[in-house]
Amino acid sequence: MLEGTSDSIQSISDALAFGNRSYFYTCFRKQMGISPSEYRKKYGKL
């Protein structure tokens, strides 16, 4: 979703049923080693 859409990170977090954006950031960073916004800058196609 971060790569293929221009949806906000908040919208993506909500769509994935995270309680809040902060928790999504924490989980994403733990798994990927970078923040969602860093990931989008690096790998986003839009």
MIVEX-29390 format. One record per residue: residue in one letter; x, y, z of N, C-alpha, C in turn. Coordinates in steps of 0.001 Angstrom, whole numbers, padded with zeros to 6 digits, always signed. Layout:
BEGIN
AXYZXYZXYZ/...
END
This chain:
BEGIN
M+000826-001197+000000+000000+000000+000000+000869+001260+000000/L+001991+001206+000673+002884+002366+000690+003534+002580-000674/E+003771+001497-001394+004413+001598-002700+003444+002022-003799/G+002238+001500-003760+001359+001642-004908+000223+002631-004796/T+000103+003316-003665-000960+004306-003527-000387+005599-002984/S-001157+006650-003121-000772+007927-002513-001601+008178-001252/D-002276+007142-000768-003059+007266+000463-002148+007693+001608/S-002705+008449+002522-001921+008885+003672-001555+007675+004538/I-000518+007837+005311-000104+006765+006206-001193+006508+007237/Q-001896+007545+007641-003026+007386+008566-004106+006514+007929/S-004429+006762+006678-005446+005967+005974-005020+004508+005855/I-003752+004294+005556-003237+002931+005452-003302+002243+006806/S-002905+002953+007842-002973+002425+009205-004403+002030+009568/D-005350+002890+009241-006762+002599+009510-007246+001393+008704/A-006864+001324+007440-007292+000219+006577-006749-001123+007068/L-005597-001090+007707-004990-002312+008224-005396-002604+009658/A-006330-001810+010174-006938-002001+011499-005952-001837+012665/F-004963-000956+012494-004109-000609+013624-004874+000369+014502/G-004616+000331+015796-005321+001204+016731-005048+002676+016487/N-003810+002980+016116-003451+004360+015800-002190+004366+014939/R-001902+005532+014391-000769+005645+013479+000556+005375+014191/S+000662+005801+015421+001893+005604+016180+002226+004118+016323/Y+001226+003313+016614+001443+001867+016739+001837+001270+015394/F+001211+001727+014315+001585+001274+012973+003051+001603+012697/Y+003469+002840+012986+004864+003234+012797+005801+002312+013573/T+005467+002059+014832+006306+001226+015686+006449-000184+015117/C+005328-000785+014747+005353-002141+014184+006092-002181+012849/F+005846-001196+012008+006480-001152+010697+007989-001008+010838/R+008427-000089+011693+009852+000133+011888+010537-001119+012457/K+009844-001813+013355+010405-003027+013945+010614-004100+012864/Q+009660-004236+011951+009746-005251+010897+010706-004860+009768/M+010647-003593+009350+011358-003174+008146+012671-002429+008426/G+012836-001912+009624+014056-001191+009954+014053+000277+009580/I+012979+000717+008923+012808+002129+008572+011345+002499+008781/S+011073+003792+008839+009697+004246+009042+008885+004094+007762/P+007556+004103+007877+006723+004026+006669+007014+005154+005678/S+007241+006363+006166+007518+007479+005254+008872+007310+004563/E+009868+006795+005270+011164+006513+004646+011016+005423+003590/Y+010224+004404+003909+009975+003314+002967+009311+003853+001698/R+008316+004687+001869+007604+005247+000712+008548+006081-000149/K+009398+006879+000463+010356+007682-000306+011313+006790-001096/K+011730+005700-000479+012710+004807-001098+012104+003912-002171/Y+010905+003371-001916+010330+002346-002789+009041+002760-003506/G+008504+003896-003167+007232+004312-003772+007362+004555-005263/K+006310+004219-005967+006306+004364-007412+005523+005583-007858/L+004847+006238-006943+004029+007402-007306+004780+008690-007098/
END
